[in-house]
Amino acid sequence: MVPNIDILAIGEPMVEFNENKTGPETVYRPGHGGDTSNTIIAAARQGARTAYFTHLGDDAFGQQFIDLWDKEGVTRDHVVLRSDARTGIYFVTHGVDGHAFSYYRTGSAASLVAPKDLPQGLVESARILHISGISQAISNSACDMVFDAIGRARRAGRMVSYDTNLRLRLWPLERARAVIHAAVAMSDIALPGLDDAEQLTGLKEPEAICDFYLRLGAKIVALTLGKNGTMVAVEGDCRLIPARVVKAIDATGAGDTFDGAFLAEWLRVGDPFAAAAYANAAAALSTQGYGAVAPIPFRSAVEAFIKS
């Protein structure tokens, strides 16, 4: 089978309500979130051919995601709307220590997905399968489904991208370590963040963390370091790619934007270091507006920012 999709993402989309204090009253602006959904939209806005798989509630929020993916050019032919479950939501609040999340996702449609629900041939139709720790943390059946998807990708000679995205409200650290390490060991591209990686590996130095994930089995590691940039490592080469400086307003979807931009650019140029430089620029731009999806930049904006 010849892939007709560049990147397929699997996970849990969630409706977002983001706190905004710019006016006389605090309001919560509605939007869309969920790490792998954000990532696939970011990739689509960079020009990649994209697709998404999940289950959603057969409700107004679920239909909003269908409309969103159609607008963004993300193929969603295999997404299922379920009458027996609902779409998850979360709230974002902002304070002196940054942004905080409050989730209402227990029993969501996405958490009920099991290996039997993964459509035959879908994973094999994509060049890269992208999943995350959250994709596996939401339930045991979803965790099993992700491992099944990884297995299908490997058997078909496809690449696997994995963002560790640790959420300790969803599962205990020891289980998260075991599952995430096992998944990264089966992946080609590891996309950890520094805070998560420190907890998962017990290591502090970025170089040591990158080496840890390379030794697990990843071929490419892109360790995001916030304002300090991104450390990219492959066998025999490790480089720090500087961050782009902007006046940030809301970093809600910056990591997901990095992932989508990195994967799209890596597929385009085949150079993980250049892809990280591009993704750093895209992630920086995404912090200049509120919400996870609305501020994700398109390729034209990223290229103009890099040239400026």
N, C-alpha and C positions, 0 to 999 in steps of 0.2 A: 504494500500500500504506500503510495506517495503522499506525504503530508500536504494537506491543503490549508492548514492553519499553522501559524507561527507559534502561538502560545495559547495553551488551554489552562485555565485556572479553575480550581475546585475549592469550595469553602462555604462560609456563611456570610451572606450579605445582611446588613442591618440598617434600618432606618435611623437616621441621626437627628438629634435635636441639640443644636450648638448654642451655648450661652453667648449673648451679645450685649455688652454694657455701654455701647457707644452713644446711646440716647438717654433720655431722662429715666427710662424704665428698663429693667432687665427683661429681655425677650429671648426665646429659644427658637432659632431659625431651623426649619426642617431641611434635611438633606439626606444624603445616602453615604453609607460607610460599609465596613467589613473589609478586612485587610486584603484578601485576595481579589475581591471585586474592585477595590480601589486600584490595585496593581494592574488588573487587566484593562481598566479604563485608561490608566496612565500609558500602558503599552499601546493601546489603540490610538491615543492622541499623538503618539510618536510615529504612527504609520504602520504598526504591525497588524497582521491579520490575527484576530483574537476570537476566543470562544470561552464560554463559562458554563459550568455545571453545578447545580445545587437543587434543593427543593425549597419552595417558599410557601407561605400561607396563601390560600386562595382568598385574599383580602385586598383592601385598597393599597396597603404597603407593598404587597407582593406585585401587584400590577404596576406600581410605580417603578419597580426595578425592571420589569419587562420593558416598559416605555423608555427607561434610561438606557438600557443596553442597546435597544433599537436605535435610539438617537446617537449613541456613541459608535455604532457599527460593530458591536460585539455580538457574535453569533450566540444565540441562546436557545437553539432548537430543542435541546434535550432538557431544559429546565422544566421542572414539574411544579404546578400549583396544587397544593393539597388542602382539601376541605377539613381534614382532621387535625390541623396544626396551624400555627400562626407564624408570622414573620417577626424576627427579633428586633428590638429597638435599644438604643442607648442614648444617654445624655452626656454632653461635654460641658464642664464648668472650667473657668479660668481663674487663677489666683497668682500670688507672688511666686509660687513654686512651679508654675507652669499649668498645664491642663490636666484634668482628672476625668475619669470615665465612670458612669453608673450604668450598668447593663441590666436589661430585662429580656433574657433570652432562654430561660429554662423551658424545655419542651418545644423549642422552635422547630419548624419543619426541617431546617437544615440539619439539626442534631439527630433527626430520625433516619437519615439516609444510611443505608447498609450496603455491603458489597454487591448484593443482588440488584441494587438499583442503578449501578454504574452501567451505562449503555455500552453494548458491544461495539468495538471499533472506534469509539470516541477518542480514547487516549492515543490510539495508534494514528489518528488523523492529524496530530499536532507534532511540531518539531520539538517543543519544550512543554513539559507538564510542570505547572507551578502550584505548590501547596505550602502550607505553613503549620507551625505548631498549633495555632488556634484551630485549623481544620481538623486536627486530631484530638484536641482537648475537649471539644464540645460534647462528645459522647464516645462510648466504646465502639458503637457500630460505625460512627463516622471515622474513628481511628482505623478500624479494620478496612473500611472502604478506601481510605487514603493509601494504606499499604498495598491493597489490591491494585489500585491505580498505578502505584510506583512499579509494582511487579510487571504489569502489562507494558508500561513504558520501557522498562529494561529489556523485556523479551522482544519488543519491536525495534530495539535499537534507537529509541528516542531519548532525549535528555530530560533530566529531572532537576528542577530548581526548588530549593527549600529555604524558607525564611523561618528561623527559630521562633520568633515572636512569642515569647514566654508570657503567659497569663496565669499567675499563681492563684487567682480566684477560681480558676476552672479545674485545676488539678494540683496535687502535691508535688513538690520539687523533685522527689526521688522518682516518681512515675514519669514526670516530664523529662527528666534526664534520660531515663531508659528509652522512652519512645522516640524522643528527638534525636538522640545519638544514633539509634537504629535507623531512623529515616535518613539522616545525613549520610550515614555510611552507604546508603543505596542511591545517593544523589550525586549529580555532577557539579552543581553550583550551590554553594552554601551562602546564605545572605543573613548572617547574624548581626544584631546590634550589640554594642559593647556591654551595656548594663545586663542584658539577658545572657550574653556569653559568659560574663564573669560568674553569674550564678550557676549556669549549666556546667561550666568546665572547672570552676574553682581557681581559675587563672586570672591574673591581672594585666599582664603585659600583652598588648595587641599582637606582637609578633608570635608570642607563645600560643595565643588563642588561634591565630591563623594556622600555625603549624599543627595544632591539635586537630582542627577540622580537615586539614589535608591528610593527616595520618589516618583519620577515620575513613577517608575514601573520596572526599570531594576533590574535583580537579581544579576548581576555581573557588576562592573564598573572597568575598567582598564584605569586610567588617566595617560597619558604619560607626563613626566616632563622634557624631554630632558636629559641633562647631570646629572640631579638629580634623574633619574630613573623613576619608575612607581609606582603610588599608586593604590593598588587593594583593592576594598571594596566589601563585601557581607554583608548581614544582620548580625549584631553583631560582625563583624571583619573587621578591616581596617589596612593594612600594607604597608610600603614603601619598594619596591623591588629595591635594588641598581642597577645603570647602570653599564655596562661594559665599561672600559676605553680603547680606541684605538686612533690611529692617524687618524682622519677623513679627507677625501678628498672631498667627496660630499654626502650630506645627503638627496638628492632628494627623494629617495624612502624608507627612514628609517621607517617612520610611517606606511607605507603600509606593509613593511616587518614584522614589529611588529605584525600587525593585523593578517596576514596570519600564522605566526609562532605561535602566541598565540592561535588561533582557532584550528590549527592542533594539538598542544600539549595538549590543554584542552580536546579535544575529546579523545586523547590517554590516559591521566592520570587522568582526572576528577578533577584536583586541579588547581584553577585559580592562586594561588600564585606561584606554581611551573611553570605553563604555562607562567606567566609573566617573571620569571627569565630566562626561556629558550628564550622567545621572545626578551628580552633585549639583550641577547647575539647575536641572529640573526640580530637584527637591528643594533647593533654596527658593526658587520662584513660587513653589506651592505653599510656602509659609506666609505669603503676603496677602492672603485672604482667609476668611473664616470657612471652616468645614473641611471635610475630607476630599470631596470630589470637585466642587466648584473651582477651587484655585489651581487644580492640576493644569500645567501649561501644555499647549500644543507644540509640536516640533518647531514651528516658525518662531515662536516666542523664545524657546530655549536657544536656538541657533543665533538669534539676534542678541540675546543676553551674553552668550559666550563671546561674540564679536565685540561687544561694547567695552 
